[in-house]
């Protein structure tokens, strides 16, 4: 019986499915409202109550908005972080490194997190660079820094791959040239000496004998590479007193090809194939006992899968938190109704039906919930935007938060549950004796 329904559902566009899901989640609230106010017009009285107790109402609306905002902000922020990390890894098709942890190498090679990892040899690098269908094999050598900005040794082709055109200046042409990321606090023409290491453990004067000159600046990439300083890999090797990958008497050449015997090693190699399908063949070819090849996007997808599980838990926690907060607010409303209990008792004494008084109390509570939910969306997006800026500043991963269907689904479910709970204070208000309320 349900097969045609599911077939029709699967045939709908994703946006249509999301819109219908929003409608289904909000439908219980609409149905309850239609049943409660059917045959009555409580809105004039509700409007008067809203104005008469405006400051108390504003307090309740604010409490509900904060509760909704927490849930909206959490989900919007999680999605923005997921999209930001995926965007930052977009340029890394295939990474080859020495055997180890794919996650460790993902954070080291893509997100430039300091890691102590083994090196690939010159023979291994040449095997990768000379493999069939390889259009780019760029070594990525890290370990030095300047003012907390990582100094990364690579090739000019890697820089071109990361940013098709420089925002300013030119590509490095000598071993003393440096191209900086979009957010590095240096100007073209400035010179600096790198520190050995990164962070608090960096040795500032370890390489004081060598200076780089900034000759170019990359376009923004929305990744940690915006805070990186890219230099010829030969310079990184020479600064540490190692061979430079070229003949001993060659002091000018930069970039491949490299002589295996003069290649000191590199933590990782970014590989790009001429055709998309060839990446899979290359991954299989270089997944051996001596090398590890992996797709950063696939590793990130598995991490996002874990984050997805966490996201579901966060969503449930957000809903529970909102319901608990709103239950407290509704309990407060039950007490608040005592402020106008005498007016309602007078209406009932004049012949107003019990259902009319019931509809007034429920409508009053539901309007507070609806206004709080709408304001909560604004609060959540504002909070997510602030958190996004903080996360971007701390991780150098561009994180953007925006309103999506998951947030609307969360708010719709919240409204339906809480307007159902709003029936409780309405019942409580009607349970009090009319005579008692008339006497005050």
N, C-alpha and C positions, 0 to 999 in steps of 0.2 A: 504493500500500500504506500509506503513512504519512498520507494525507489524513484517514482517520477518526480517527487518533490526534491530529493537530493540531486537528481540529474538536472533538474531545472535550476537549482541553486548553484551547482558547479558550473553551469553554463553562463551565469551572470558575470559581468565585469567585477573586478575586485572592489572598485569604488561603490558599485551598486550593492554588493554584499555588505560592505561596511555601513552604508546608509540604512539598509534594512535592519541590520543588527542594532543600530542605534534606535530605530523606531521600535523594535521589539522590546528593547530594554526599557524604553520610556513608556511603553504602552500600559503597564500596570498602574503607573501613576495617573495617566490620563483616565483609565477606566475607573479607578477609585474616585477621582475627582468628579467624573460624570455621575456616578451613582450617589455621591454624597450631596451634591448641589442640585440634583435633578428636581425641577419644579420650584426652586427657590432662587432668590436674588440677594445673596448676603453681601454683595460687594460694597455697597454704600456704607454699611455698618463696619465692615472690615477696614475700609479706607479711613473711617473716623478713628478706629482703634489704632491703626498704624500711625496716624498723626498725633493722637493723644499721648501715646507712650513712645514717641519717636526715638528718644535717646536709649531707652531700654531695648527697643527693637533693633537699633543700630548695633548695640553690643552683641545681641544674639546673632545678627547677620554676620558680624565680623568674626565671631567664634566659628560659625559654620564655614565662612570663606577661608579661614586659616586651615581648617581641617581638610576641605576640598583641595586647597592649594598645595598641601603637602603631597597628596596623591598625584595630582596633575604634574607637579614639579618633578617628582621622582621618576615618573614614566617618561616625560619629555626629556629629562636629562639623560636617562639611560639610553634612549634612542639616539640622542645627539652624540653621545660618547661613542656609541657603536658605529654610527655613520662616520664620525671623525677619524676613528682608528682605521676604518676600512679605506677612507680616502687617502690617509697618510701612507698606506701600503700599496696603493694602486700602481705605482711605478715599478714595483718589485715583482717581476714575473716569476723568476726562479732564482733561488739562492743556493749556492753550493758551499759547503764548509767541511771541516773535519767532523767525524762522527761525534755526536753528543746530543744535547737536548734541542729539539726544534724550537721550543718556546724560548729558551735562552738565546739562541741565535736570532730568532725573530726580534726580540727586544734589543739585541745588540746591533744587528745590521740595519734594521728598519727604523727603530725608535731611538737608536744611539744611546742605549742604557749601558753604563760601564759593566763589562763582563770580562772575566779571565778565561779565554777560550784557546784551544790549540790552533795551530796554523796549517794552512795548505802549503805544500812545497812547490817549487818552480816546475817540477815535472808534472805535478797534478794540475797546476794552473795552465800550462801549455796544452795538456790533453783536453782541458775544457775549452780553451780559446780556439783550438784547431779542430774541434769536433764539427761534424757536418751540421749545417743549418744554423750555427751560432753566428749571430750578427753583432752581439755585444757580450764581452766577458770582462767586466770591470772589477779589479781588486778593490776591496774596502778595508783599509788599514787604519785602526783607531788606537787611542791610548794617550795622546797628548791633548792639551786644551789651552785656552787663553780666556781669562776672565769667565770661567765656567762654560765657555763655548767650546764644544769638542772640535779638535783639529783632525780632519779625516783625510787620509791619503788615498787618491784614486786617479782616474784618468780624465782627460778632457771629454771623451765620449760619454762618460757617466754624467758629467755636469750638463752636457747637451741633452741627455736623456731625461734628466730631472727637470730642466727648464729649457725649452726650445730656444729661447732668446734671452740674453741677459737683460736685466732691468737697467743696468748701467755698466760702463767700462767694457773690458774685454776678457777673453778666456786666458787662463795662465799659459805662458809660453816658455818660462824658465822655471827652474826648481825653486826659486825664491819668490815666485808669484803665488798669490792666494785669491780665490774667489769666495766671497762670503755669502751667507744666507741673507734673506730679505730683512731679518730682524736683528742681525748682529750690529752691535753698537760700535762700528768702525766706519771710517770714511775712506774713499779711494785715495790712494797715495800714502796712507798711514802704514807705519812699520811696527812690527811686534815680534817678540821672541816667545815661542811656545813653552808652556810648563809641561813637565813630565807627569802624566796621570791626570785624573779628573776629580774635581770636588775637593773635599777637605784634605785628601791625601796627596794632592798635586804638589810637586816640587817646582817652585816658581823659577829658580835660578839654574835648573838642570841643563837647559839648552840656551843659556844666555849668549853663547858664541854665535848663534844663528838667528837671522831675522827674515821674516816674510814681509812682502809688500802687497797691500791690497790693490788688486788691479780690476776687479769686477764684482758685481753684486747680482745674485740670482733673483728671478721672479718669485713671489710668494708661492709656496707649495702647500701651506696648511699642515705642515708636518714638522717634526723636530729638526729637520734639515734646514728650516728657516733660521735656526740658531747655530748652525754649524759653519765651520770654516773649512773649505775644500782646497787642498793643495796637491801637487803632484806626488804620487806615492813614492817616487824616488827620493823626494826631500825627506819624507818621514823616515825612510830607511837610513839615509845619510846622517840625519840628525842624531840617530842612535848608534852611529859608527858601524853601520852594516853596509854590505854591497848594495848597489843601486839597481840591480837587474840588467845592467848593460856592461859592456867591456870595461875593465878597470881604468883605461885611459880615456873613457868617454864621459865628459863632464857636462854635456849639453843636452843630449837626447832625453826626451820624456815620452812616456807612453809605450805601448807594446810595439813590436814584439820584445819579450824578455828572454834573457838567457837563463836556462833552468839553474845552472851552477851558481849564477850570481843573484838569484832570486831568494831573498831572505825568508819569505813566507808572508801569507796574508790570512787574516781570520775568516774572510768570506769573499765570495765572488758573485756579483750580480750577473746573471745570464739572461739574455734575451734571444729568442729564436726568430728566424726569418718568418716562420709560420706558426700560428698558435698551436697546431697539433704537434709540432716538433718539440714543444716544451715537455710534453709527456714522455716522449722518447728520450729526451735528455735527462729527465728526472730518473727514469729507469736505468739509463746508462751510468749515471754517476751516483747511484745509490748502491754503494759497495761497502766492503769492510774498512776501506780507507777514506772514503768520502761520503758525505750526506747531502742529498739534494732534496729540497722541499719547496712547495709553493707557499709563500707567506700568507696568501689569501686563504688557503685551505686550513692552515694552522689557526689563523684568525677566526675563521668560520667556526672551528671547534670551540674556541674560547667564547665566541658569541653565543654558541649553543648553550654553554654553561651559563653565560649571562642571561640567556633567555629563561632558563630554569629559575635563576635568581629573580628575574623580572616578574615571573609569575608569582613567586612568593611575596615580592615587594607589593604587587598589585593587591593580593589578598590582604596583606597587612595594612595597606592603605585604606581599603574598603572597611576593614574591621575598625581601624582607627577612626575613620569618618563616622561610622555608625555609632561607635561608643561616644564620641564627642557629641553627635547629634542627639543621642539618647539622653545625655546630660542636659543638653539645651532644651529638649522636650520636657524633661523633668522640671527645668526652670520655668518653662511655659505653663506647665500645670500649676505651678505656684503663682505665676503671673496672672493667670486667669482669675485669681481671687480678687485682683484689682478691679476687674469689671464684672465680677460675679453678680453684684447687686443690679447692674443694668440688664444682664441676661435674665435674672430672676424676675425683674419688672416686665420684660418682654413676655416671659412665660405666663406671668400673672395676668397680663392683658390678653392672653389667648394665643400667643405665638406657639406653633407646634414645637415639640421637643426636637424634631429633625432640623427645624430651622436654626435653633440655637446650636445644635450639633454641627451644622454646616458652617456656621459663623466661626466657631472655634477651630474647626479643621482647616477652613480656608485661610484663616489668620496664620496658623502655624505653617501651612504649605507655602504661603507667599514668602514668609521668612526663609524657609528652606530654599525656595527657588531663587530668591535674590542672593542668598548666601552662596549657592552653587555657581551662579553666573559670576559673581565677584570672585569666587574661589578660582575660576579659570584664569582670570586676570592676575590674581595673586600668584598662582602656580607658574604661569609663564614668566612673570617678572622675577620670581625666585630662581627659576631655571636659567634665565638669562644671566643673572648675577653669578650663579654657580658656574655657568659655562665660561664666563670670562675668567673666573678664578682657575678653573681646570685648564683652560687654554694657556694661561700665564704660567702655571706650574708644570705642565707637561709639554708645552709647545705644540700640542695637537689642536688644530682648529676645531672647536666644538660649537655647533649651532643648535639652539633649541627652537622648536616650533610646535604649534598646535596640530595634532593629528587625530585620526579616528580613535586610537586607543584611549586618549584623554577624554574624548567625548563619550565613549562607551563607559568609562569609569564613572563619569558624572551622571550619565543616564541611570546606571544601576544604583548609584547612591541616592538619587532623587526618588526612584521608585521604592526603594527600601524605607527611606526615611518618611515619605509621605504616608506610607502604610503605618509606620510607628506613630505618626501624628494622630492617628485615630485614638490612641490611648489617652492623651490629655483631654480630647474632646469628650470621651466617655466619663472621665473623672469629673470634668466640669458639670456634666449633667447628673452625676450621682448625688450631688449635694441637694438637700431639701430647699425648696423655693422660699419657704417661710424664714428659714435661718438666714439665707442670703439677703432677703428683703430687710431684715432687722439689722444687717451689717455685722 
